[in-house]
Structure formats: C-alpha cells, structure tokens
Amino acid sequence: MLCGKCLGGSVLPSDLSGLTLFMLPLSRNTGIIGLKYTYISTVTNIMELPVAFVDSTRALLGDEMYRKLALSLDEERVFSLRINPWKTFSGKVEKLPEGCMSVPWSEQGVYLERRLTFTFDPLFHSGCYYVQEPSSMFVEQALRKYAGDAPQTMLDLCAAPGGKSSHACAVLPEGSLLVANEVIRGRSQILAENLAKWGCPATVVTNNDPADFASLGHFFDVLLADVPCSGEGMFRKDPVAVSEWSAENVEICSRRQRRILSDCWACLKPGGILIYSTCTYNLKENEENVRWIRDELGAEILPLDVPQAWNITGNLLSGENFPVYRFLPHRTRGEGFFLAVLRKSASATGITEAEIADSVERFEPLRETFRREKGKKAMTHGVNSYSEKKKQPVMLSKEVLPYAQHVLLDAAAYDICQEKTVVYAFPKNHSSRLTRLKDALRVVRAGIVLGELKGKDIIPAQELAMSRALRASAFPSVEVDYGQAIAYLRKESVSLSCEVPTGYVLLTYRSSPLGFVKNIGNRANNLYPQEWRIRSGYLPEEIRVWE
C-alpha cells in the first residue's frame, strides 16, 4: 500500500475580507441559506487496527499516548483548504467564515467547519483554492526559513496530485522555478492539470524515475521528497490503508525511500536543502531514514522555529535528539505527518557516471517490486538513456507573436515557442534550465500553453485563462451566475446576452476566470477542456461552497 495524497483543486477571487460559507439549496431556487454547524464527537466503535501496528506504535508512544491516538482515529476527520494568494487582492486570509479557523503554520491555510461540495464549487475549479490536508501545509515553515530571498530552483520529486507543489509556488521567492515530478504517467497528468489551475508560469511537470535526475548534476537548490510510504497517518482518511498495512510493507517502504534519495541525491546542489516528509508514524520510515541520510549522505539536520502551542511531537528515536516534526492527530488538528529538513554538505562533489550506474544496479530489484505492486508499466529508461523523440520547437507562425504580446501581461519576460500547432510561453530567466530538463527528462508541461493554431486563428487555451500572466483586458469578459458556471464546467452549452461581442470571450464567476467560449452570435461554443469537465450529472440537494 502506498500512501494517498490529498486531491487538489482550485481558486478564490478578489478580496477575502467578506468571505462567507454558504449552503445552496438547489432543489428550490429560494435564495441562499447561511450554514450553521455544531460538531459533536462521541467515540463509539474503535477502528480495528492491525495487531502488529498496535504493538509497534504502543511501544513507540507509550500506553497513554497510544490510547489517545487510537481514540482520535475514530473522530471525524478534519477538512481544510489553502487559498491561492495570486487570486485574491491581499494574498492573505483576513477574515474567516464563521466556524472556520486559520491553520497556524500556513498563511493561506484554513480549517473548514465541515466539508464543502468541492466538485460543485466553481471557485475550486478556477484555482482560487486547493484542498489540502492541514498537517502537510507545514512544508511552508521549512521553505520560509531556508529557501531565502533569492530565486530558487526546486524539485518536488513525488509531487502528484500537486498540493505541496502549488504550495511551494506560493511560498518560494519571486523568480523561482519549480519542477514537479511524478513517476506514474496518469498521475502526472493530474499534477499538470492542478498546477495549470494554480496559475504559476514558472513550473515544469516531468514524468520520470528519481534516478533520471542524477544526470542533471548539481541543479536544484531545494529538493522536496514527500516519499511514498506505508500511510499510517492516513488511516482515518483512507480505511483501505488500514487493510493493506503490514510490517513487511513498512520495511519495503523504508528501503524504497532510501533508494529514491540515493538515486536523486546528485541533483541537489552542495549546500542545498532537502525537505523529507512522510504521512506515517513509525521510526523506520522517519527518524531512522533521517539518521541514514545524515550518516550515509553526509547531510546536516536543521531545526525549525516551532511554537509549543502547535503541539508538534519531536524525535522519538532512542539515543538521538536531532530535530524532526511529527504530527499526531490527537495532539495536532490534522492527519499523521512527519517532516525533517536537511542541508547537503557544501563540500559535496559531483557524482560520477560509475556511481550513478552502481546506484541504478543496486536498487533495480526494489524498482521491480514497486512496479509489480502498482500494476503499472514502469519507465525503464536509465540516466541519459531517454530516447523518445523530443518535440522540437518550430519557427513561429506570423500570428503567434502579436497574439502573445496581446494576451500576456509582460510578454517581454517570456520566450514564445511553438510546437506544431501549440503555442506556449516560458519565463526567459529559466530558458537554459528548461533546455537541460528537456534533454534529460520526459517533460509533460512547461510554462503556459497560450493557445492552438487553427488556420490563421489561435484558439485561446484554458491554461491561459487560469494563469496569473493573463492580461485581463485581452478578451471581453462576461460574469456568469452559479448555474451558468456549473453548466460551463460540465461543458454544456452556455447562453450569452445578445450584447456580448462575437469572438473569444472569457467567462468569470465572482470575478475569477473560469475559461473561454467562442461567441458566434446565436450560440457560444464551450471551449472548456473535455478532460477537466465535471462528469457527474447529479446535483446534491444542498451544495456548500465558498462565497
């Protein structure tokens, strides 16, 4: 069993100062009803946990703390989201809806009073917020303390579905580049979609095995390894994790995590920062692996400034007192999470080709185990052996440059490229890095897709509508109501006023861009991506959304 990661999502418009949580009774159009909710928790049936997990975790925590942990696993799980700072005026949550609270370790994090119906919230789809588990937002503290003020090049190694990647985009210094990687092809597409909705142009999504990054040499300033784990911290959120847990799987995960770190260690610059995290409790995947990184890879373990009021648990490994940060659901409001921050030695030298080959060979049996477990056809290309034909940029069609200059806020800051009929923009200050990435890796997405050529016309892309780089005045815009927004997101037909000009029109909901239609007078062609559409034809009687 590999741990699940939080599914992510979308966006909040303009100023949050008047943010209110509502229930919309769609079964009758009688207006909006304010939501009031009182949580009463009564523990009745204790979750049935594997005996080996009970024994090992009780030995780790002690009888009393284990009892509290076990009771907390039967309490109602916590729901939270993180606001997109680029899709608000202030960038901070200044006023919360009644019953909601700030996540203490995240400036944009919000605890929800109860779960929203995210599928039916247009702001979710437009990237105004991302649904993320609150404990995992603690990554922000590591980035704020050690990323510094200068632009960084960061790798999120195991990034899907994109919660920590979108979070990093919002926290890293301006001018930084984020590379978000996912080894499983299908999940890399979900990652690309979520980052496109988040709207940050300086991102690259890759679909590679960790070993492939070694050929880049000392490339990254920050490496986030939120490694696949046994998922003990997700027991309350995902009951399947309980049924699939075993002591043997803990051991497999621990060895896999070391393989992942060993394979990609060469791509982190000397003096660079490693953020290591899991969503599990045990020592093998947590403190013992951090000790291994220190002893075998020569890294320095770094502290964070953590107020006692946050109730974060420290090191539980006997004989060691290096700083680590463990979230236990009976002490902190969230699911189980573990994080450590390490610095690569400033005197570290480049890894040789022989050392790379040795690493690949030593861990190949573990890779085979991983492939069989996932039931997926895994990538077998080794370092510098990726031979799939690369997409080559072509000479720009004459329509492309004027179009890019019209739709981008600062077109001079981007390289405008064309691959066949697809037009995209990528920040100029990272162009040389993108070239290196394309030479070594399978790049799924880079920068912003601006549109697609069709004859002499350029059809604007959904990514452009989502991007912070969009010039708001580039297209006529029409504000739609809730019903029209849901119809649009289902890729259904949308009716516009006869006063709306013909051509490409940007639809907005509560001032937040949703996407494009082509108004041809008697109807408007819906340009929302087929693969992003709301597939459910069902509408709950009560829909809870951000307002």
N, C-alpha and C positions, 0 to 999 in steps of 0.2 A: 504493500500500500504506500503510495506517495501522498504527501500532504496536499490538500487542496489549497488554492489561494483565492483570496476574495475576488469575486466578479466585480467588474468595474463599469463605470459609466459616465456621466455626462455633466451638466452645466448650470450656473446661476447668473441671471442678468443683473445689470446696473447695481445700484446701491443696496446693501443688505439691511440697511437700518430699519426697514419696515417689514422684515421677513416674518411671515406667519405660516403656521402649519394648519392645513385645512383638510376636511373630508368633503368630497364632491359627490352628492347623491345623483348618479347618472340615470337611475331608473325613473326619476321625475325631475324636470327642469324647474326647480323651485328655489334656486339660489344656492348659496354656499353655507355650510354649517360649520361653525368653529369646533375644533376637535378638543375634547377633554378626555383624559385617560388616567386612571389610577391603577398603579401596578401593585398587586398583592401576590406575594410569593409564598407558597406553602409546599415544602418538600414532602412528598409522599412516597414515591417509588424511587429508590436509589438506582442509578444507572448500573446495569450489570457489566462489570469490568473484568477483563482477563485476569486470572489469578496471578500470573507472573508479573503483570503490570502493577497490581495491587501490592504484591510483596516488595518489588524493587522500589516503587515510589514511596511506600511507607518507610522503607529503610532509609531512603534519601531525605525525606521531610520530617520524619518522626510521627508518632501516632496522632498527636493532636492536630498538627498541620495537615496531615494526610486526610483526617476525618473532615476537616473544613473544606479541603479541596474536593473530596468526593461529594459532599453536600452541594457545593457550588455547581457541579456538573449537571445537577437536576434543576437548577434555577433557569429562568428564561434567559436566553442569550441576548447579548447587547447588540444594538444596531447603531451604526454611525456612518457619517459621510464626511468628505473633505471638499471644501469649497475651492473652485478654480479662481485664483486671485486675479487672473487676466480678464475674467468675465464679470468682474464687479468693479465699481468705481474705487473703493477703498482698498481692496485686496485683503481686508481682514473682516472677521465676523464681529460686527459692532453691537448688534442686538439680536438675541436669540428668540425663537418662538417659545411660548410658554411650555414648560416641561422639558425643554432641551437644555443641554449643558455643553460648555466647551471641553474639548479633550485637552488636558493640561499641557501635554508635551507637543502639541501641534497647533500652530497659529490659526490654521483654517479648519481644524478638526471639530466636529460637532457630534455629541451623543444625541440620538433621537429618542423621543419619548416612546415611540413604537415604530415598527417597520412601515415604511411607505410602500405604495404600489409602484415601484420604480419603473416597471415596464410601461406604465400608462402616464408617466410624467414627462412631458416634452423637454423640460429643463435637464433631465437625466440624459436624454438622447442628444442634446445640443452641447454637452460637455461643461455645463455650469457647475457640476459637482461629480465626484467619484465616490462610489460606495466602497468603503474600505474599513476593515476591522481596526478598532482603535489602538490596540496594543502595537500593531505593526507600524503605526504612524510615528513610533519612537525613533525610527530611522532619521527623522528630521533633526533630532538632537545631535546625532553623530555628524551629519552634514554641516549643520550650522557651526559646530565647534571646530571641525578640522578641514572643511573644504576651503576656508579662507575667503578672501575678497576677489582674488584674480580668477579669470575664466578657467574652468576645469574641463578635462576630457574624462568622462566617466563611463564605465561599463556596468550595466545591470545584467549579470550573467544568466540568471534563471528568472526571466522577467515576466512571463505571462501570468495573469492576464493584463498586468500593467499598472497595478496600484502603486507600487514603490517607484516605478519609472515616472509616472505622471507626478508623483510627489517630489521626486528629485528635480524634475523640470521646474517646479515651482520654487524650490529652495536653493538650487545652485546659483552661483553668481551670474549676472548678466554676461552673455557672450560665451557661455559654456556649451559643450557638445555632449549629448547623451547617446550612447549606443545601447540599445535594449535587445537582448538576445533570448531566443527560445529554441531549444533543440528539436521540439516536436513541431512538424510543419503546420498542422492545423491550428495549434495554439499560437503560432507566430502570426497567423492572420488575425486572430482575435486581438493580439497585442498591438498589431499595426492599426487596427480599427480604433481601439481605445486611445492610442496616442494621437491619432488623427483628430479625434473628437476633442482631445485636451487642447490642441491648437498650437503647440510649440514647434516652430520651424526647424530648430537645431536638434533634430533627432534622426537616428538611423536605426532601423529594425533589421536584425540579422537572424538567420536560421542555421545555427552551427553547433557542433560539438565543442565543449570547452577547450579541447586540445588544439583546435584550429586557431585560437587566438595567440598561441605562443609564437607563431611565425611573425607577428607584428612587432616583436621586440618590446622595448620599454615605451609603451604607447599611452597608457592610461594613468591619470593622476589619482583616480578613485575607482575601486572595484567593489561593487556590492554583490555578495554571494548569498542570496536567500535560498539556500540549498534544499533540494528535495529531501524530505525527512520522514520519520515514522508517524508524524501527525498526531502525537498525543495531545497537543494543545488544541486540536480541532474536534475532540471527542464530543463536546456539547453541540458544536455546529454541524458535525457530519457523523451520524451514527455508524455509517459504513466504516469509518476509520477505526471504530472500536472492534468491529467484527473481523477486520483484516490485520489487526495488530498482532505481533508476535515478537518474542525476544530475538529470534533469528533475524527478523526483518530489521530490528534495531541495529544489529551487528552489520547487516548488509548496507544499511543506510550510512552508518558511520564510515565504512570503508569507501563507499561511493563518494561521500563528501570529501574525503581526503584525496581521492583520485581527481575529483573536479578541481580542487585547489592546486594540487600538484601540476596538473596539466596546463593551467592558465596563469600560474604564478609569474612566468616570464614576461607577460604583457603589462604587468604593473611596474611603473617607474620606481627606481630607488627612492626611498622616502615617501612613496605613495601610500594611500590609505586603503586598507581592506575593512569593509563592514561585513561581518559574518553573522548570519541570522538563521534561526530555525523556528518552527512552530511546534516544538516538542519539549519535554521536561527532563529527560534522562541525561546522565553525565556523559555517556559515550558520545552522543552527537553534539554535546555542548561543551562543558569545561574540558573534557579530555581531548576533544578536537582542537580547542583553542590552545591548550598546552602543546599539542603536536605541532601546530603552526608556529608557535614560539620556538620550540626546540629543534624542529626539523627544517623549517624555512627561515629561521632567524629573525622573526618579526618581534616587534616591541608591542606589548599590550597597553592600550591607552585608556585613561579614565574619562568619564563624562561628569558633568555637573548635574546631580540628580537630587532635588529636594526630597527630604524624608517623607513629606506628605503624599508623595506619589506612590508610596508603598511598594516599590520595586525591590525584588529579592536579589541578593548578591550571590557571590561564589559559594557553592555547596560542595566543592571538591576538597576532601581532607588533605591537609598539608599544603594547600595553595591559597593565596589570598589575592590573586590578580583580579582586576575589576571586570565583571560581567554583569548583565542586566537581564533578570528572569521575571517574566510577568506570570503570576499565578492568579486564576480567576476569583479566588476567594479573598485576594488582597488588592488586586487592581481591577478596575472595571473594563473587562475585555477578555479575549481568549488567551490561551497559553502562547507565549512568545519568548525567544531568547536572542540576545544580541551582544556582540563583542566588537570592539574596534581595535585594529592593529595597524602598525606602521612598518612597512618594508624597510629593511636596513638601507641606509643611504649609501653604503659601500657595496651593495649588491651588484654583481657583474651580469652581463648578458648571458643567457643560457645558450649552449652550443647546440648544433643540429644533432650531434650524437646524444646529448642529454634529452632532447625532445623525443627522438626516436625511442630511447630507452623508456621514457615515461609512457609513451603510447603502447609499447610492447608489454610493460609490466601490468598495466591496468586493462588490457584488452579483454581478459576473461570477465572482469567486472562489467565492462560495457556490454558484453554478450548477455550477462544476467539481466541487466537493465532492459535490453531490447526485448528479451523474452517476456519479462514482467509486464511491459507496456503493450505487448502485442502489436507493435508498430514496426514498420520497416525503417530502421535507423540509418542515419547517414554514416557511411564508412570511409568517406574521404578523409585522409590524414592531412597533416600540416603541409601546405603548399601543393596539395595534390588535387585541389578542386578544379575539375576540367570542364564543368558545364559551361556552355557558350555564354559569355557575358553579353548583356545588352549594350550596344555601343551607341553613344550619342551621335546624332546626325546633324547636318547643317540646318540651322533654324529656318523654318519657313518664314516668308516675309511678314506674315500676320502675327507671328509669335511675340516679337519684342515689343511692338506697340501695345499688344494685349497685356503683357506682363507689366509694362510701365503704367498702364491704366488701372489694373486691379490690385497692385501691391502698394502698401503704404510707403515703402522705401525700396524701390526696385534696384537702385544702385548698390544695395547691400547684398544682392543675390546674384549668383550665376544662374542664368536661364538656360535650361537644357531641353532637348527634345529627343525622345527615344521612340522611333517610329512615329506614331500619331499622338503620343502622350507628352504633354509639356509640364515640366516641373521646375521649381526653384529651390536652390540650396544656398545657405549662407556662405558668402565668399571667404570669410575668415577661416572656414573649415574645409575648403575645397581640396587642399592637398591631403588632408586626413581621409576624406571620402574616397579619393583615388586609391590610397593604400588599403582601405577597407574593402573596396570592390575587387582589388587584386587578390586578396587573401580569403574572402568570405562570401557567403551567399547573402546578398543584400535584398531584403524583401521590400523595403520602403526607405526613402531618404528625402528629407526636406518636405516640401509641399507640392502635391500634384495640383497644378493650376487649371488644367482643362485638357480636352481631347480635340484634335483637329478632325473636322469632318468637312471635306471640300475646303472652301475658303472661310468656313465658320469655325469657331472654337467654342465647344460646349463647356461651360464652367464646371469644375469638379466640386464634389461635396467637401473634400478636404479644404478647399479654398474658403468655403462658407464657414467652416469650423475654425479657421486659422486666425491667430492674433495679428497676422500680417495683412489681412484683407483691408483694403481701403473701403470704408463704409459707404462712401458716395459713389463707388464704381458701378453699382447697379441700383435701379429703382427698387424700393423695398415696400413690402406690404405686411402690416401687423395682422396676424390671424388669431382667432379665438381658440379655446381649448378643443372644441370639436373638430375644427378645421385642422389644427395641429396634429391630432391623432390620425385623422384621415390621411394627411400628408405622410406621416411616419409609417403608415400601413401601405404606402404607395398607391393610394386610391386617388381618384380624381378630385381636384380642388377647384372650386368656383371663385373667380375674382370679379371685382366690380368692373363695369364697362369703362370706368375712368382710368383703370390701370393701363399703362402703356404696353404695347406689344413688345416682344423680345424676352430676354432673360430677366427674371425678377427674383429677388431674394426675399424669401418668407421669413418673418421673425415672430417669435412668441415671447411676450413680456420683454420685448426689446432684444432678445437673444436670437441670433441667426439659427434657423432650422435647416435651410438648404434652398436649392433653386427650383424654379419651374420655368418653362418656356410658354409665355402667354401668346397665343396665336389668334386672339380675338374672341372666337366663340367657345374656346376651351383653353385650359392650361395644362400642358404636358408635365407630368410629375417626374422630376429628374433624381429623386432620392434613390440611393443605391439599392438594388434588389436584395443584396445580401445583408443589408443593415435593417431592413424593414421590420416592423412589428408583425410577427407571424400569427399571433393569437387573434381570433375573431371574437373572443369572449371579452366582455366588459363587466368587471365586478360591480355590484350594486353601489358600493362605496369605494371611492378612489382617493387615496391620501397622497397629496403632492405638496411640494414647496410652493409658496406664493410670495 
